[in-house]
Amino acid sequence: MVEKGNESGYVVYAPALKGCISQGETKEEALKNIKEAMEVYVEALLEDGLPVPTEVGKETVELEVSAR
């Protein structure tokens, strides 16, 4: 999930990975940062012998909507 920050930049989080949140000045930077955060998060789960959550059947779609 990508959200525009309150003041500037973007906040992005992975709903399946509770607490896995990142940010960036641009949307591209935020997505790069969340990818790295997700990799570290999953590595930590595996090291601790915990299951890695999966979201089967979910798809994320981004739409841009403008008012008339």
MODELLER restraints for C-alpha pairs under 7 A, 6 or more apart:
rsr = mdl.restraints
at = mdl.atoms
rsr.add(forms.Gaussian(group=physical.xy_distance, feature=features.Distance(at['CA:1:A'], at['CA:12:A']), mean=5.42, stdev=0.5))
rsr.add(forms.Gaussian(group=physical.xy_distance, feature=features.Distance(at['CA:1:A'], at['CA:13:A']), mean=5.37, stdev=0.5))
rsr.add(forms.Gaussian(group=physical.xy_distance, feature=features.Distance(at['CA:1:A'], at['CA:14:A']), mean=6.36, stdev=0.5))
rsr.add(forms.Gaussian(group=physical.xy_distance, feature=features.Distance(at['CA:2:A'], at['CA:10:A']), mean=6.74, stdev=0.5))
rsr.add(forms.Gaussian(group=physical.xy_distance, feature=features.Distance(at['CA:2:A'], at['CA:11:A']), mean=5.85, stdev=0.5))
rsr.add(forms.Gaussian(group=physical.xy_distance, feature=features.Distance(at['CA:2:A'], at['CA:12:A']), mean=4.35, stdev=0.5))
rsr.add(forms.Gaussian(group=physical.xy_distance, feature=features.Distance(at['CA:2:A'], at['CA:13:A']), mean=6.76, stdev=0.5))
rsr.add(forms.Gaussian(group=physical.xy_distance, feature=features.Distance(at['CA:3:A'], at['CA:10:A']), mean=5.66, stdev=0.5))
rsr.add(forms.Gaussian(group=physical.xy_distance, feature=features.Distance(at['CA:3:A'], at['CA:11:A']), mean=5.23, stdev=0.5))
rsr.add(forms.Gaussian(group=physical.xy_distance, feature=features.Distance(at['CA:3:A'], at['CA:12:A']), mean=6.16, stdev=0.5))
rsr.add(forms.Gaussian(group=physical.xy_distance, feature=features.Distance(at['CA:4:A'], at['CA:10:A']), mean=4.56, stdev=0.5))
rsr.add(forms.Gaussian(group=physical.xy_distance, feature=features.Distance(at['CA:4:A'], at['CA:11:A']), mean=6.26, stdev=0.5))
rsr.add(forms.Gaussian(group=physical.xy_distance, feature=features.Distance(at['CA:5:A'], at['CA:11:A']), mean=5.79, stdev=0.5))
rsr.add(forms.Gaussian(group=physical.xy_distance, feature=features.Distance(at['CA:8:A'], at['CA:25:A']), mean=6.90, stdev=0.5))
rsr.add(forms.Gaussian(group=physical.xy_distance, feature=features.Distance(at['CA:9:A'], at['CA:24:A']), mean=5.61, stdev=0.5))
rsr.add(forms.Gaussian(group=physical.xy_distance, feature=features.Distance(at['CA:9:A'], at['CA:25:A']), mean=3.98, stdev=0.5))
rsr.add(forms.Gaussian(group=physical.xy_distance, feature=features.Distance(at['CA:9:A'], at['CA:26:A']), mean=5.60, stdev=0.5))
rsr.add(forms.Gaussian(group=physical.xy_distance, feature=features.Distance(at['CA:10:A'], at['CA:23:A']), mean=5.47, stdev=0.5))
rsr.add(forms.Gaussian(group=physical.xy_distance, feature=features.Distance(at['CA:10:A'], at['CA:24:A']), mean=5.41, stdev=0.5))
rsr.add(forms.Gaussian(group=physical.xy_distance, feature=features.Distance(at['CA:10:A'], at['CA:25:A']), mean=6.12, stdev=0.5))
rsr.add(forms.Gaussian(group=physical.xy_distance, feature=features.Distance(at['CA:10:A'], at['CA:26:A']), mean=6.26, stdev=0.5))
rsr.add(forms.Gaussian(group=physical.xy_distance, feature=features.Distance(at['CA:10:A'], at['CA:27:A']), mean=5.85, stdev=0.5))
rsr.add(forms.Gaussian(group=physical.xy_distance, feature=features.Distance(at['CA:10:A'], at['CA:30:A']), mean=6.16, stdev=0.5))
rsr.add(forms.Gaussian(group=physical.xy_distance, feature=features.Distance(at['CA:11:A'], at['CA:22:A']), mean=5.98, stdev=0.5))
rsr.add(forms.Gaussian(group=physical.xy_distance, feature=features.Distance(at['CA:11:A'], at['CA:23:A']), mean=4.33, stdev=0.5))
rsr.add(forms.Gaussian(group=physical.xy_distance, feature=features.Distance(at['CA:11:A'], at['CA:24:A']), mean=6.73, stdev=0.5))
rsr.add(forms.Gaussian(group=physical.xy_distance, feature=features.Distance(at['CA:11:A'], at['CA:30:A']), mean=6.63, stdev=0.5))
rsr.add(forms.Gaussian(group=physical.xy_distance, feature=features.Distance(at['CA:12:A'], at['CA:21:A']), mean=5.85, stdev=0.5))
rsr.add(forms.Gaussian(group=physical.xy_distance, feature=features.Distance(at['CA:12:A'], at['CA:22:A']), mean=5.39, stdev=0.5))
rsr.add(forms.Gaussian(group=physical.xy_distance, feature=features.Distance(at['CA:12:A'], at['CA:23:A']), mean=5.75, stdev=0.5))
rsr.add(forms.Gaussian(group=physical.xy_distance, feature=features.Distance(at['CA:12:A'], at['CA:30:A']), mean=6.27, stdev=0.5))
rsr.add(forms.Gaussian(group=physical.xy_distance, feature=features.Distance(at['CA:12:A'], at['CA:31:A']), mean=6.96, stdev=0.5))
rsr.add(forms.Gaussian(group=physical.xy_distance, feature=features.Distance(at['CA:12:A'], at['CA:34:A']), mean=6.60, stdev=0.5))
rsr.add(forms.Gaussian(group=physical.xy_distance, feature=features.Distance(at['CA:13:A'], at['CA:20:A']), mean=5.77, stdev=0.5))
rsr.add(forms.Gaussian(group=physical.xy_distance, feature=features.Distance(at['CA:13:A'], at['CA:21:A']), mean=4.29, stdev=0.5))
rsr.add(forms.Gaussian(group=physical.xy_distance, feature=features.Distance(at['CA:13:A'], at['CA:22:A']), mean=6.23, stdev=0.5))
rsr.add(forms.Gaussian(group=physical.xy_distance, feature=features.Distance(at['CA:13:A'], at['CA:34:A']), mean=6.81, stdev=0.5))
rsr.add(forms.Gaussian(group=physical.xy_distance, feature=features.Distance(at['CA:14:A'], at['CA:20:A']), mean=5.79, stdev=0.5))
rsr.add(forms.Gaussian(group=physical.xy_distance, feature=features.Distance(at['CA:14:A'], at['CA:21:A']), mean=6.69, stdev=0.5))
rsr.add(forms.Gaussian(group=physical.xy_distance, feature=features.Distance(at['CA:16:A'], at['CA:53:A']), mean=6.15, stdev=0.5))
rsr.add(forms.Gaussian(group=physical.xy_distance, feature=features.Distance(at['CA:16:A'], at['CA:54:A']), mean=6.73, stdev=0.5))
rsr.add(forms.Gaussian(group=physical.xy_distance, feature=features.Distance(at['CA:16:A'], at['CA:55:A']), mean=6.63, stdev=0.5))
rsr.add(forms.Gaussian(group=physical.xy_distance, feature=features.Distance(at['CA:17:A'], at['CA:53:A']), mean=6.88, stdev=0.5))
rsr.add(forms.Gaussian(group=physical.xy_distance, feature=features.Distance(at['CA:20:A'], at['CA:37:A']), mean=6.72, stdev=0.5))
rsr.add(forms.Gaussian(group=physical.xy_distance, feature=features.Distance(at['CA:20:A'], at['CA:38:A']), mean=6.70, stdev=0.5))
rsr.add(forms.Gaussian(group=physical.xy_distance, feature=features.Distance(at['CA:21:A'], at['CA:34:A']), mean=6.67, stdev=0.5))
rsr.add(forms.Gaussian(group=physical.xy_distance, feature=features.Distance(at['CA:22:A'], at['CA:30:A']), mean=6.47, stdev=0.5))
rsr.add(forms.Gaussian(group=physical.xy_distance, feature=features.Distance(at['CA:22:A'], at['CA:33:A']), mean=6.09, stdev=0.5))
rsr.add(forms.Gaussian(group=physical.xy_distance, feature=features.Distance(at['CA:22:A'], at['CA:34:A']), mean=5.27, stdev=0.5))
rsr.add(forms.Gaussian(group=physical.xy_distance, feature=features.Distance(at['CA:23:A'], at['CA:30:A']), mean=4.66, stdev=0.5))
rsr.add(forms.Gaussian(group=physical.xy_distance, feature=features.Distance(at['CA:23:A'], at['CA:33:A']), mean=6.72, stdev=0.5))
rsr.add(forms.Gaussian(group=physical.xy_distance, feature=features.Distance(at['CA:24:A'], at['CA:30:A']), mean=4.00, stdev=0.5))
rsr.add(forms.Gaussian(group=physical.xy_distance, feature=features.Distance(at['CA:42:A'], at['CA:52:A']), mean=6.53, stdev=0.5))
rsr.add(forms.Gaussian(group=physical.xy_distance, feature=features.Distance(at['CA:45:A'], at['CA:51:A']), mean=6.65, stdev=0.5))
rsr.add(forms.Gaussian(group=physical.xy_distance, feature=features.Distance(at['CA:45:A'], at['CA:52:A']), mean=6.52, stdev=0.5))
